[in-house]
Amino acid sequence: MSIRLIPDEDKPYTAIEIALENPLPDYDIHEIEQPTPRDVDSVLVSQGFRDLIDDARGILLELIAAPPDIAGIEPGESPLAPLHITDHDPCHLDLVQLTGAICPGAEDDVYRPGLWIVIRDTRCKPGQPLPQYARDRIELIARQLVKRLEL
């Protein structure tokens, strides 16, 4: 799975682009590689892709709300994660945008549908980039999302 993190250098935001590389029969998404961006549009407006977006939103919100990895458990991996009475999480993440994306393939004449996600840290000051620990946490969240959606 192709995950690309695109941090804003002067804002507390990071975009995540996840290009679909395999068909997703559970979402009725069978044709991944398309010859033009317009052909990808028909996938992005399908009911199956909307269902994928809905599932991704639920998983993302759960992963963002989960405590950071303190006991060796990655966010969202176990409901039995230890209780955190105090707030030890240095970043407070917020899902800003989740939508479909048209992702260029490895070849010039191939396009794929994908997910476009924007996450921000509400504790960062405006005009400042995300600190490295927030970027690392966002990358973990993206990897867990791909794993849980079996992309």
C-alpha positions as CSV (number, residue, x, y, z in Angstrom):
1,M,0.0,0.0,0.0
2,S,1.3,3.4,-0.9
3,I,1.2,5.8,2.0
4,R,2.5,9.3,1.5
5,L,2.8,11.9,4.3
6,I,2.8,15.5,3.1
7,P,3.5,17.8,6.1
8,D,2.8,21.6,5.8
9,E,6.1,23.3,6.7
10,D,4.4,26.4,8.1
11,K,1.2,25.0,9.6
12,P,0.3,22.4,12.1
13,Y,-1.2,20.1,9.4
14,T,-0.2,16.9,7.7
15,A,-1.9,15.4,4.7
16,I,-1.9,11.7,4.1
17,E,-2.4,10.2,0.7
18,I,-3.2,6.5,0.5
19,A,-3.5,5.1,-3.0
20,L,-5.5,1.9,-3.5
21,E,-3.4,-0.7,-5.1
22,N,-5.7,-3.8,-5.0
23,P,-9.3,-4.3,-5.7
24,L,-11.6,-4.1,-2.7
25,P,-14.5,-6.6,-3.4
26,D,-16.1,-5.8,0.0
27,Y,-16.6,-2.3,-1.2
28,D,-17.5,-3.2,-4.8
29,I,-14.3,-1.6,-6.0
30,H,-13.0,-3.9,-8.7
31,E,-11.2,-1.8,-11.3
32,I,-8.3,0.1,-9.6
33,E,-6.1,1.3,-12.5
34,Q,-7.8,3.8,-14.7
35,P,-6.5,5.5,-17.9
36,T,-7.7,9.0,-17.0
37,P,-8.5,11.0,-13.9
38,R,-12.1,11.3,-15.1
39,D,-12.4,7.5,-15.0
40,V,-11.3,7.6,-11.3
41,D,-14.1,10.0,-10.6
42,S,-16.6,7.3,-11.3
43,V,-15.0,5.2,-8.6
44,L,-14.9,8.0,-6.1
45,V,-18.6,8.7,-6.3
46,S,-19.6,5.1,-6.1
47,Q,-21.6,3.8,-3.1
48,G,-18.7,1.3,-2.3
49,F,-16.2,4.1,-2.1
50,R,-18.5,6.2,0.1
51,D,-18.8,3.1,2.4
52,L,-15.0,2.9,2.5
53,I,-14.8,6.6,3.5
54,D,-17.4,6.0,6.2
55,D,-15.4,3.0,7.6
56,A,-12.1,5.0,7.4
57,R,-13.6,7.9,9.3
58,G,-14.8,5.7,12.1
59,I,-11.4,4.0,12.4
60,L,-9.5,7.3,12.1
61,L,-11.5,8.8,14.9
62,E,-10.9,5.8,17.1
63,L,-7.2,5.8,16.4
64,I,-6.9,9.6,17.0
65,A,-8.7,9.3,20.3
66,A,-6.6,6.3,21.5
67,P,-3.8,7.0,23.9
68,P,-0.3,7.0,22.4
69,D,1.9,3.9,22.6
70,I,2.9,3.8,26.3
71,A,2.6,0.0,27.0
72,G,3.8,-1.3,23.7
73,I,0.2,-1.3,22.3
74,E,-0.2,0.7,19.1
75,P,-3.2,3.1,19.0
76,G,-6.4,1.3,18.3
77,E,-4.9,-2.2,18.5
78,S,-6.5,-3.3,21.8
79,P,-9.5,-2.2,23.8
80,L,-7.6,-3.4,26.9
81,A,-5.0,-0.7,26.7
82,P,-4.0,0.7,30.1
83,L,-6.1,3.5,31.6
84,H,-4.5,6.9,31.5
85,I,-5.8,9.1,34.3
86,T,-3.7,12.1,33.3
87,D,-3.1,13.4,29.8
88,H,0.3,12.2,28.8
89,D,-0.3,12.8,25.1
90,P,1.8,15.7,23.9
91,C,-0.2,16.1,20.7
92,H,-4.0,16.6,20.3
93,L,-4.9,15.4,16.9
94,D,-8.0,16.5,15.0
95,L,-9.3,15.0,11.7
96,V,-9.7,18.0,9.4
97,Q,-10.5,16.3,6.1
98,L,-11.2,12.9,4.7
99,T,-12.1,12.5,1.1
100,G,-11.3,10.6,-2.1
101,A,-8.2,11.4,-4.1
102,I,-7.0,10.8,-7.7
103,C,-3.5,9.3,-7.3
104,P,-1.1,9.0,-10.1
105,G,0.2,5.4,-10.7
106,A,3.7,4.3,-11.2
107,E,3.2,4.7,-15.0
108,D,2.3,8.0,-16.6
109,D,-1.0,6.8,-18.1
110,V,-2.4,5.1,-15.0
111,Y,-4.5,6.7,-12.2
112,R,-5.9,5.1,-9.0
113,P,-8.5,6.1,-6.5
114,G,-7.2,6.8,-3.0
115,L,-7.9,8.4,0.4
116,W,-6.9,12.0,1.2
117,I,-6.7,12.7,4.9
118,V,-5.7,15.9,6.6
119,I,-4.9,15.9,10.4
120,R,-3.8,18.8,12.5
121,D,-2.4,19.1,16.0
122,T,-4.6,21.5,18.0
123,R,-1.8,22.2,20.5
124,C,0.6,23.6,17.9
125,K,0.8,27.3,17.4
126,P,-0.4,28.8,14.1
127,G,2.4,29.3,11.7
128,Q,4.5,26.5,13.2
129,P,5.0,23.0,11.6
130,L,4.1,19.8,13.4
131,P,6.8,18.6,15.7
132,Q,8.4,15.3,14.9
133,Y,6.6,13.3,17.6
134,A,3.3,14.4,16.1
135,R,4.4,13.4,12.6
136,D,5.5,10.0,14.0
137,R,2.1,9.5,15.7
138,I,0.3,10.4,12.5
139,E,2.4,7.9,10.5
140,L,1.5,5.2,13.0
141,I,-2.2,6.1,12.7
142,A,-2.0,5.9,8.9
143,R,-0.3,2.5,9.0
144,Q,-2.9,1.2,11.5
145,L,-5.7,2.5,9.2
146,V,-4.3,0.6,6.2
147,K,-3.9,-2.5,8.4
148,R,-7.4,-2.3,9.8
149,L,-9.1,-1.6,6.4
150,E,-6.9,-4.4,4.8
151,L,-5.9,-2.1,2.1
